[in-house]
Amino acid sequence: MDWGTDLWDQYDIIEKHTQSGLELVEKYVKFVKERTEIEQNYAKQLRNLTKRYSPKRGSKEEQECRFSNHQSFLDILNEMNDYAGQRELIAENMMMDICIELTKYLQELKQERKMHLSEAKKAQQSLESTYKQLDSSKKRFEREWREAEKAALHAEKMDQDINATKADVEKAKQQAHMRAHIAEECKNDYASQLQKYNKEQGHFYFSEMPLTFNKLQDMDERRVRKLAQGYILFTDTEKHVMPIIGKCLEGITKAGTNVNERNDSMALIEQHKSGFERPGDLEFEDYSQGINRASSESSLGTPKGPIDLLSKNRSKNFWLFSKKSKLSPSSSSLSPFSTPPPAPSPSNGPPSPKFGRDPLSYCLKEINKTVKPRISSFRTLRRSPTVTEDFGHLPPEQRRKRLQQKHDDIGKELQKEVDQSEALGKMKDVYEKNPQMGDPASLAPQISQTAQNIERLQGELNKYESWLAEAGGRGETLRYTAHTFNNNGAHDVYSAETAPPDEEAPDPSHAIYAEFDDDFEDEDITAPIGKCTAMYNFPGASEGTISMQEGEVLAVVEEDKGDGWTRVRRANGDEGYIPTSYVSITINK
């Protein structure tokens, strides 16, 4: 069954049906476009959400990421950012594979339909023109035949009229014969036009129009098939990224399972452990028998009392020192915790403390007197201590950690300077062997600056090592290689812990750093900061992206800036962006 056979007389129906099909394609394209806009807005809102809740660099929240529950929350934010990237990828693929493809195909269908309908109209117009010619010849034949009959009757009447002359009769006969001849010609023309019209009509209804209708049927079936593929792509596009979305959701679940409350508690202890011992018991001082000042001083000689603990924990309010209502305004110059001395009793000799009112106030007063040679006032303990270079203002444990961290940082910086010296040592050798590549003397300022940096950092490293040893830490001396240059341009290697015999320290004018290539050709190429391994295939069809295959290893040139894309480079030099969630990234330390 086909349109040409069964719908030969339904031209208007076929025209409306094909137009309705094209309108459906347009409607579906518009639907998918609005879906992509929803996906893009959803992804944008997710990115804004993760950005809003991500800790700012150097903020308190970032410092708390050492705790597993804080770090897991950051992992959830990162996974949500990757999830947003997949929603963007869904929108992009739908736009490319459905909207753009169907729009192009729709334009082709419109042109094809217009051409087929134009052919049908031309055939119909040709048939109508032939019919008009047939109708005209038919009317002429009818008119001429009537005229011929009239002429024949008139000739017969004249022949029977006895009053008519022979000439009139002969003229009437000739006129009737001429009319009959003309009528016969019109009859033959009408028969010819009728035959021609019947032939064209048969061709129109049995050949030309069925062929056009069948072409329209084929076009409409192709449209339906293409639209069905678009329907399937609507789901396949999302199914394609479902594994990655599943990994994002698994990452969120993993972030929840990685929370370890015990480790968080231990991390808090490790971070804020002061190293002080708990305060010892205060000795009872009997004022009736006199005060043993020596014992009081010895009891305060070590940081065991609550006063010393207060100096290290200024933010903590011990109950022992919380009775500010007992303070006298006149005693502020001595201590915020001392009270006016009790009035001496003239009859009993030594003053007697009024324990019934506030015994601790009198104890603190006496303690304040005994420690006055060491500290001028307890008030100074409540002020922010002066930050010193050796971190002496910190508790022992925190001081040791800070010194160790500073020691390690200086060691890394020193190693970097040493690497700089080694690198430009090689560069100087290259310049001396190949003068056309550069002047070795032009490196002198950089050499001098680098050597000074090495000397300065080595001094700081030694200083922090001594402080670290004093604090009970273990400082590992960084072993590195420095270079000295002789008059011939050669350089000697020695350890930082042992100076070369019979020589001065490295000449500051010869230590230098520069990252260079022996060929000096790839100076503008950004050095990789890590590498990544593709977990999925990526076509890289968009402008600025690069394709990759599962398992392919690429160099990372630029990290993800929060938009879900990472810049990578192949071994052949090709660069482009790939989705961050498609790869496993390892950054160089």
Salt bridges, closest charged atoms under 4 A:
GLU26 OE2 - LYS110 NZ 2.51
GLU39 OE2 - ARG35 NH2 2.76
GLU39 OE2 - ARG87 NH2 2.88
GLU64 OE1 - HIS70 NE2 3.53
GLU88 OE2 - ARG47 NE 3.12
GLU112 OE2 - HIS116 NE2 3.43
GLU112 OE2 - ARG222 NH2 2.52
ASP135 OD2 - LYS139 NZ 3.31
GLU142 OE2 - ARG146 NH2 2.69
GLU144 OE1 - ARG179 NH1 3.37
GLU185 OE2 - HIS181 NE2 2.98
GLU208 OE1 - HIS203 NE2 3.88
ASP218 OD2 - ARG222 NE 3.10
ASP220 OD2 - HIS17 NE2 3.18
ASP220 OD1 - ARG223 NH2 3.06
GLU238 OE1 - ARG35 NH2 2.98
GLU238 OE2 - ARG87 NH2 3.24
GLU270 OE2 - LYS401 NZ 3.17
GLU366 OE2 - LYS365 NZ 3.35
GLU366 OE2 - LYS369 NZ 3.66
GLU389 OE2 - LYS463 NZ 2.73
ASP390 OD2 - ARG399 NH2 3.60
GLU397 OE2 - ARG400 NH2 2.97
ASP408 OD1 - HIS407 ND1 3.51
ASP429 OD2 - HIS491 ND1 3.31
GLU460 OE2 - ARG456 NH1 3.56
GLU465 OE2 - HIS407 NE2 3.40
GLU476 OE2 - ARG474 NH1 2.61
GLU497 OE1 - ARG479 NH1 3.02
ASP507 OD2 - HIS510 NE2 3.13
GLU552 OE2 - ARG570 NE 2.79
GLU558 OE1 - ARG567 NH1 3.66
GLU575 OE1 - ARG567 NH2 2.60
GLU575 OE2 - ARG569 NE 2.79
